[in-house]
Amino acid sequence: MKEYVQRFNRKVVLIPDLQDGIVYTAFLNGLLPNRFKFSLAESKVTTLADALRKLKTLSKQQRYVQEMSSSMKRVERG
């Protein structure tokens, strides 16, 4: 996902006077069907900035869950 966002941003800045709604639609259309894409539709996100904030929040949550899972495994082995 990180690579897609970086590639997308590099291309978008090259297009002058691009409307935010069009940018967001293009971003959404480029996403593979996954939980994140469906969560954007469910939450009625309409701008790229909001989508990227949501992605950042979800990424932090996923890292936290992974860290907790790793900690639990160490405790179980310990």
Secondary structure, 3 states (H helix, E strand, C coil): CHHHHHHHHHHHCCCCCCCHHHHHHHHHHHCCCCHHHHHHHHHCCCCHHHHHHHHHHHHHHHHHHHHHHHHHHHHHHC
